[in-house]
Amino acid sequence: MKKYFGLLLAGLLVVSFNSMAYGFSEKIESVCLRNQEPVVPESSSNPLPQEPQKGGLVPCLVSCFYGPRIGLELNEGKSVEPMELIYFLGGPFTLYASWELAGKTNGANGCFASCCLGPRVGSQLHERKIRTMEWLQLIGIGTIIIAYEAYSGKTMIEIEEAENLRR
């Protein structure tokens, strides 16, 4: 049980580091500019919104520990859901989280896919097919390849279009 608690704590640290890294500059700006007038450059009329940071160690680790699609969707700017953190504990917690995330919407097939392949695989079963790489996770090689894809900045939308996964 200590092992699972330690891994859950490490996962929570990764997720909190991820949210801290993406919003850190905005927090500093709000603290520094609290009592000052905002400075607007004269040449720019409307600054473009910044895209979320893609790739890196955080999406890679999240893909390894929480599920294959979670790290890829972190690159799109989506976050880890609290129920997916429960999934990481294993055993009966995985079964409960799989039923809550996927079983209620996709029935037994979604629950089974969520238990074996990852929480978002089962919950997205009605809208996306299962990738070959997700099946290859069962022998270990798929996890390495998907983690590398997340590290390099690929998104689930890009993979969905390239592999024709839309139902």
C-alpha positions, -999 to 999 in steps of 0.1 A, spaced: 0 0 0 29 23 7 41 18 -29 8 29 -43 5 59 -20 40 70 -30 32 66 -67 -1 85 -62 18 113 -44 44 115 -72 16 117 -98 -1 145 -79 32 163 -78 36 159 -115 1 173 -121 6 202 -98 39 210 -113 23 209 -147 -4 235 -137 22 256 -119 45 256 -150 18 267 -174 4 295 -151 36 306 -134 43 336 -157 7 349 -153 9 347 -115 42 367 -115 27 393 -138 -4 397 -116 18 401 -85 43 425 -101 17 447 -118 -8 448 -89 -3 485 -81 9 497 -115 -8 507 -147 -6 481 -174 19 488 -201 6 484 -236 30 485 -265 21 512 -291 26 490 -322 4 461 -312 -34 464 -314 -45 429 -302 -19 405 -289 -25 369 -299 -34 344 -271 -5 321 -262 -9 284 -270 -3 259 -242 32 245 -240 34 212 -260 55 183 -251 81 178 -224 86 156 -194 52 162 -177 30 149 -206 55 120 -210 52 110 -173 14 114 -173 12 91 -203 32 65 -185 15 66 -152 -21 76 -158 -30 65 -194 -20 69 -230 -44 96 -241 -40 118 -210 -5 129 -218 -14 135 -255 -44 156 -244 -23 175 -220 -5 188 -251 -39 202 -263 -44 221 -230 -68 197 -213 -61 187 -177 -61 155 -157 -95 148 -141 -97 139 -104 -113 105 -111 -82 96 -133 -61 101 -102 -81 74 -84 -76 51 -113 -38 51 -105 -43 34 -71 -50 0 -87 -72 -29 -77 -107 -21 -67 -100 16 -72 -93 10 -109 -125 -9 -113 -145 19 -96 -129 46 -116 -133 26 -148 -170 22 -142 -175 59 -133 -154 72 -162 -164 48 -190 -189 22 -178 -218 46 -173 -215 59 -209 -201 30 -229 -212 0 -208 -191 -31 -202 -169 -25 -233 -160 9 -221 -153 -3 -186 -131 -32 -199 -112 -9 -222 -107 16 -194 -94 -11 -170 -70 -26 -194 -59 3 -217 -64 35 -197 -92 57 -184 -97 79 -214 -96 50 -239 -127 36 -224 -145 69 -218 -139 80 -254 -148 46 -269 -181 60 -284 -162 87 -304 -127 73 -311 -115 38 -320 -87 21 -300 -52 27 -315 -28 -1 -323 -3 16 -300 -28 14 -271 -32 -24 -277 6 -27 -278 7 -13 -242 -3 -47 -230 31 -60 -239 49 -28 -229 62 -13 -262 31 8 -267 37 27 -235 72 37 -245 61 49 -280 31 68 -267 52 84 -240 77 95 -266 48 110 -287 36 130 -257 72 141 -250 76 153 -286 44 174 -284 20 153 -305 -17 158 -297 -45 133 -297 -63 154 -324 -33 150 -347 -31 113 -341 -69 109 -346 -67 125 -380 -35 107 -391 -48 72 -380 -85 78 -389 -97 70 -353 -130 91 -355 -161 69 -354 
